[in-house]
Amino acid sequence: MTSAPPVTTQGIFHNAKSAGVFQVHPFVTPVFGFYASNDNRVERTLQLTKDAMNNAGNHYEPIVYHDADHGFMRLGDDPDNTNPANKDAMKASLLRLSQQLAKLQR
């Protein structure tokens, strides 16, 4: 039997599909959120997620990228994309991910 290395960080790009009360259990892995401001699900659910994570004592760092669209990671790399905020959000997200991963290698 093989064992997987422990999870040391999480990155999420979507929140819950509906706004409702949900419970989050305590855990030690930090979670980094990557969200687009032009995604109504973020507006409906981000505060609930923040509250649930805070109430559980979990580390949660969400960032909302201004004027970016839902799917900005894909759209930012699409040559037909007409929204420059998607490319900016994609680049900023990749930089943030690489910085977090570099911290794990120390």
N, C-alpha and C positions, 0 to 999 in steps of 0.2 A: 504494500500500500504506500502511495506517495502522499506527502503532505504539502499543502500549498503554503507559501509564506503568509504571515499575518497581513491583513489589510491595514495600511498605515495612513491612508488618506482617501478621500472620496471626492469626486467632482460630479456635479449634477447640472443638467441643462434644462430640466423641466420640473415643474411642481405638480401637485395633485391636479387632476382634471376638473374637480369640482370643489367649490368652497364649502367646507364643512369641518366640524370638529374631528380631530383625529389625535391619537395618542402616539407619542414617540417615546421609546424606552431609552434609558441612559446607555451610552457607549463611549469609548475613548477615541475613536477615529474622528479626526476633524473632517468637516464637510465644507467644500467650497462650491458655491452656486454661481452659475453663469447664465444670465437671463437677458432677454431682449425687452426693451421698453414697449415695442410695438407688438406685444403679445398679451391679449386680455386675460389669459390664464394667470400670468404673473401678477397682474394688478389684483385679481380676485383672491389669490392664494398665498402670496409671499408673506404677508404679515402673519397669517395663520401658521405658516411654516416656521417663521422666526419665533413666534410665541411658543409653539410646541417644542422646538429645539431648546429654547431658553429654559422652559419649564422642566425639561429633562436634564438640564445641566450640560448639554452638548455644545461643542464648538462648531459654529456655523457662520460662514462668511459669504453672504450673497453679494454679488455685484450685478447691477442692472445696467446694460449698455444702452445709452441714450440713442434713440432713433433707429436702433437695430431691429430687424424683423425676426419673427419666429423662424428658426432654421438658419440663423446667421452663420453658423460654422460651415454649412454647405454653401449658402449663398455668397459668402465672402470669397469663396474660391471659384465662383461661377463667372466666366467672362461676360455673360449676358446680364449680370446683376447691375441694376441701375441705382442702387442705394449705397453710397460710399460708407455709410455707418456700418453696414454688414461686414465689409472688409476690415474696417477699423476694429470692430468688436471681435472678429475672428483673430486678428493679430494680437490684440490685447489679451484675449483668452489663452492663446497659445503661449504667450510670454508668461502669463500668470501660472499656467500649468508647468512650464519648464522651471520656473522659480521654485514652485512647491516641490517638484521632483528633485531638484538640486539639493534642497534642504534635507531630503531623506537620505542622500548619499553621504552626508557629513558624519 
